[in-house]
Amino acid sequence: MQRREGAAVLRWLQTEQRLQKGFDAFAIALRATLDDLVQTASDARAVWRAAPKVLGDCNNPETYSIPQAETAYAWLHMLDRYVRTWLALEHLVRSSLLPMGKLGIRALDVGTGPGPSAFATHDFFAALEEYALATASPHWRQPPEIMCVECAPGMNHIRHLLAERLAITGTPRSVLAMTRELHDFGSLHPARERRQLENNLRNQYDEYFNEHRGEWDADPVYTSEEANREASSHHRYRLFTFSNFLTTLDIVSTFQDTIEEILADAHAGSVLLMIGARGGHYPTIRERIAKLAEVGRFRRHNDTGVVASAHAELDQRIGEEVRSFYRRLKQLAVELPANGADGAGLRRELENHCPMTFKPSTVLAFRK
C-alpha cells in the first residue's frame, strides 16, 4: 500500500503544509510553557548557566541535575528535534517502512526527554488521520498512542505541560497519552507483565449477597477470553523510537537485555527507528543496535538517511524562536553571567544576525 500510495500521501502532507502547521502549534505551546517556567531573574540566570552543558554534554545524565537544565534543553533542542523526527517519518514512508495497524499505532518512545520526537510522531500520525478523511482512504487512518520512557522528573513535567496546553488549543486529545510515562526502561518486561495482568484479571471478582442462598457470593469480572484479550494488548507496540536515548556504548550495554527482549516480543510489521548524530561513537552504536535487532528478527531495510530542519526550510523559524527566548532571558536577568568560553560562543551566535545552524541526524530503520 505504501509503495502504491506513499508518494500521494507525502504530496498531500506537503500541499496541506502539515509539518508547518504542526510546527507552528508546537512552537506557540513551547513558547508559552517556557515563559511559565522562567519568570524571575534567578530562573533566567539558571537557564543560562545550564545552556552550555545542555549543548555540549547533553548525553551525560549528570547534566540534568543542574537547576533548570530541562528548561534549557527544551529551549535549545525541542523545535529542531521535532522537525527532524517528522522528516524521519516521511523517510519511512518513502522507504515503504512506516508501521501501520488495523486499530492505529502504538509507539514506544525511549528516552523521550521533554518529548520532541514523541510530539512529532503524534502529529504525523494525526495528519495521516486527516488525510484518510480528506481522501476517503480509511486504511490510512492511524490514530496514535505514544508511550514515553523517561526517568527525569523535570523532563516529564515539561512534556505534561506541553501536552495539556496543546490539547486545550486544538490538538487531538490523543496527545494527552504523553502525560503517562515509564520511568525505568530496564524494568520493562512485556511478556511477563502480560501474563501477570491476565492472571490478575482472571482473579477479579464482584462480591454480592446472594438472597436466595442467604450468603455472600462472587462472580468473575472477566471471562478467561476477556482477560486474555485485554492482557494481550498490554505493551504491544508497532513503532520503537530511539532518538535521544542510545547516546553512549555504556548505555547500550546497560540496556542490551531489555532491547533484545522488547524486540523479540514485537509482532511482525513492527519498526525500530533510530535517529542520532552522524559522527563520534554513533556509527558504532548503530552497528551494536543492528546486531540486537537481528537477534529480535528485525532486518535493516533502508539505507541510512539524513534529516535536518534546513531540509524543511524551518531552520530560520527555529532560530527566531530560540533568539526570542534568549531576549526574554536577558530582559528578566538584566545581566546574564559570562558563563565561560562556551557561554560566550553561544552568546555570539544568539546575538549576531546570521542564520543559526542546526546539526543533521542520521535515520536508520529496521522492520520485523
Secondary structure, DSSP 8 states (H G I E B T S, - for coil): -HHHHHHHHHHHHHHTTHHHHHHHHHHHHHHHHHHHH--SHHHHHHHHHHHHHHHH-TT-GGGGGSTTHHHHHHHHHHHHHHHHHHHHHHHHHHTT-----TT-EEEEEET-TT-HHHHHHHHHHHHHHHHHHHHT-GGG---EEEEEE---HHHHHHHHHHHHHHHHTTS-GGGGGGG-EES-GGG--HHHHHHHHHHHHHT-EEEEEETTTTEEEEEESS-HHHHHHHHHTTT--SEEEESSS--SHHHHHHTHHHHHHHHHHS-TT-EEEEEE-SSTTHHHHHHHHHHHHHHTT-EE-S--EEE-GGGGT-HHHHHHHHHHHHHHHHHHHSS----HHHHHHHHHHHHSSS------EEEEEEE-
